[in-house]
Structures are given as C-alpha cells and as structure tokens.
C-alpha cells in the first residue's frame, strides 16, 4: 500500500489519528493476505422464470393470448362480473364476438380443471383461461353482455331505417315539384300517343312509375323526351332541378333499403328479447331451487331484469315504427297507382323508390346538359368588345403587350441620330409602337 506523505514521528499537536483505535482481527487479515480465504465472485445471470405446465395446443394458446390481451380487465374479473350478471364492464361488441371464439371447449376444460387448486403451476395463458372453465353457461352470459352493450345502438339504427322509409314516402306524396314533373310527362306522352293537348281528352289518366326509364330513351327529333322535359320545366324556374332534389332528400336512402332485410332485422331484435327473457326465467328457477335446498349463490338478477325491460320497450317501439313505415308506403302505392305487388314478391314501394332514384339521377344529368349558353351572335359581340376572348386570342394579346413595352424601353435608351433620316426613323419607330399599344392594350 502506498502512503502519501507518511509521517513516522509522533506529531506535537493533536490529530485525527489520536482517536480510539478500532479493533482489527490481524489473524483474519493475515489469512486474507496469504489467500486462505480468497473467494471468487461470480456474476449472476438473468433468472429464468419457469414457463409452467402446458395444457393447450400451441396455436390455440396463441389465439387465446391475443384476444385475452385486449380485455380492459383480467379474465378473473370478467368471469366474476358475468357470474354476478354485472353488465357495466366497458367491453365492445367486437371484442365480445372474439371472446366467443376463445372460450375453452369441454375437452380443454377437462384438462384444466385438475390444476384449479394450484393455478400458479400453469403457464400464463392457461392461468388466464382457467376462470372460464368454472363459469356456468359462459356462452349465454357473454351473449347477455354483448346484448347489454349493443341493444341501444342497434335499436337506434333500425329506427332510423324505418324513419327513412316513412319520410321518403311522405316526401314523394307531398313534393309539388314531383307532381309537376309527372303531370308534364303525362301531357307529353298523351300528345305523342294520341295527339291530345290535355290529359282528359281521351288520353291516359296516369301511368306506372316504371314508365320513367322510357322517358330518357324516347327521341323527339334530335333530342330525347327527357331533354324536352327539362327545357319545359326550366321555363317555370331556373332552380327547378335543385328544388326537386331538395324536396326528396330521403329517396336515395330509401332506394337502397330492402324491406325483407328490414323486417328480418326487427324480427331478430325481438328474438334477442326472447332469449333474454328465457335467461331471466332460468335464473329465477335456479334461485328458487337454491332457496329450497338452503344454498343461495347470492346472484342479483336485477341487472338482467332491467335489461329485459329495456329490450321489451325497444322491441315494441320498433314493431310500431315498422308498421307505420309500411303503412305510409302503402299510401304511397295508392297515391301513385302502384298497389299491385311486383314480380318476385318485392313490395311495390321498394321498386318505386328504386325507379324514382334512377330517374332523378338521369334527370339531374339532362338538366346540366340543357343548361342555356349564349347564342353565336351574343358571343361574337362579346368577343369583339373584348369582354369575351378565346384562350388563343388572350395569349396573342398578352404577347403583343409585352413586345410593345419592350420596344418603348429600347426607344428611350437609344441615342438620337443627328441626320434627318435618323430622326425620321426614330419618329417612325415611335409611331409604330404607339400604334401597337393602341391596337392591343
């Protein structure tokens, strides 16, 4: 050991080294110096955690791990909530659908149940799946959880579809612009077919909505009947097409609606209510049986009762709104003389909205094609006055102005010639520039 400035004589004044000497085991120190107690210190590597007992298939375990990792709560908390019919968990409908696919099968439950007393010996994923093995009626409880989180939005979507049909029917009946279009078409058709100038002079008194596609195909000389219709209606108002579209805002959505699909969706909602009622009855019977045997699980069926009550009110409201929508569509059929059902069992009103929407699309296109443009004489006057120029004329005028300004700058910087000829050339050059500006400015 190297001492720095060691002192071997006793100091004349007190120092820190005058303090009480600590006891030292010199025998142990001698052993250390001689290597008798030398020990080797080894670095400890990372502690490997035991993986645990594997019960599930590798691919199956991986799929389960992916889905269960998305849960906002642990699998133990989820199963506990389902056992007590607690539907307040914030789990999306899509995640519940995924949970249906990873619930352990009866065979997997048989393999996992023996480890229920020592779950820590299992692998992580087996530990997460284990609570589902003791969850009674797991599929039914998950279905109730999904129904609890989705029934409000499902009911609102179905109500909107019913309201769309009802609104579209009311709009078609009440649209003044649509009545005007059909009246003009009736007059044009009667004149073409019978030469009559009024709808009551031996001509047709009405026509089916399927007639509308033929309007754009029938030619009147060089134009179609649809173009002639647009020209006729434009005389009453330049904004007629826009007013017509605004009077029928729900027709587009109604044209995409399928009555059979809507009716089936409302029926499926009613089936979900029936399912919830059966589950409520099952829990009531289970509680009664437990009370008779003296064993009560303490399950509160209040949340399920509240869910059933909400579903009952929503289902009744949907049934009434569907009936109201179909009733308005029936009035639409009578008003437009299309009471007979179409082929294939499709309701007449469904075909009505599809035909009307197709006609509105072609009418909008024809309206743009028949928009008025200035006649040739007016365009010629505008072009001659400079108010209207073609693209080529505008480019030529711009080029001429640039050249004229460049010529002026050159004439101002060139020295004046002493000879009369030079002055003449300058004056002549300046005159041509002014003439150029006069012609093109």
C-alpha positions, 0 to 999 in steps of 0.5 A: 500500500502506498502512503502519501506523505507518511509521517513516522514521528509522533506529531506535537499537536493533536490529530485525527489519528489520536482517536480510539483505535478500532479493533482489527482481527490481524489473524483474519487479515493475515489469512486474507493476505496469504489467500486462505480465504480468497473467494471468487465472485461470480456474476449472476445471470438473468433468472429464468422464470419457469414457463409452467405446465402446458395444457393447450395446443400451441396455436390455440394458446396463441389465439387465446393470448391475443384476444385475452390481451385486449380485455380492459380487465383480467379474465378473473374479473370478467368471469366474476362480473358475468357470474354476478350478471354485472353488465357495466364492464366497458367491453365492445361488441367486437371484442365480445364476438372474439371472446366467443371464439376463445372460450375453452371447449369441454375437452380443454376444460377437462384438462384444466380443471385438475390444476384449479387448486394450484393455478400458479403451476400453469403457464400464463395463458392457461392461468388466464383461461382457467376462470372460464372453465368454472363459469356456468353457461359462459356462452349465454352470459357473454351473449347477455353482455354483448346484448347489454352493450349493443341493444341501444345502438342497434335499436337506434339504427333500425329506427332510423331505417324505418324513419327513412322509409316513412319520410321518403314516402311522405316526401314523394306524396307531398313534393309539388315539384314531383307532381309537376314533373309527372303531370308534364310527362303525362301531357307529353306522352298523351300528345305523342300517343294520341295527339291530345293537348290535355290529359282528359281528352281521351288520353291516359289518366296516369301511368306506372312509375316504371314508365320513367326509364322510357322517358330518357330513351324516347327521341323527339327529333334530335333530342330525347323526351327527357331533354324536352322535359327539362327545357319545359320545366326550366321555363317555370324556374331556373332552380327547378332541378335543385328544388326537386332534389331538395324536396326528396332528400330521403329517396336515395336512402330509401332506394337502397333499403330492402324491406325483407332485410328490414323486417328480418332485422326487427324480427331478430331484435325481438328474438334477442328479447326472447332469449333474454327473457328465457335467461331471466326465467332460468335464473329465477328457477335456479334461485328458487331451487337454491332457496329450497335446498338452503344454498343461495349463490347470492346472484342479483338478477336485477341487472338482467331484469332491467335489461329485459325491460329495456329490450321489451320497450325497444322491441315494441317501439320498433314493431310500431315504427315498422308498421307505420313505415309500411303503412305510409308506403302503402299510401304511397302505392295508392297515391301513385297507382302502384298497389299491385305487388311486383314480380318476385314478391318485392313490395311495390314501394321498394321498386318505386323508390328504386325507379324514382332514384334512377330517374332523378339521377338521369334527370339531374344529368339532362338538366346540366346538359340543357343548361342555356349558353349564349347564342353565336351572335351574343358571343361574337359581340362579346368577343369583339368588345373584348369582354369575351376572348378565346384562350388563343386570342388572350395569349396573342394579346398578352404577347403583343403587350409585352413586345410593345413595352419592350420596344418603348424601353429600347426607344428611350435608351437609344441615342438620337441620330443627328441626320434627318433620316435618323430622326425620321426613323426614330419618329417612325419607330415611335409611331409604330409602337404607339400604334401597337399599344393602341391596337392591343392594350 
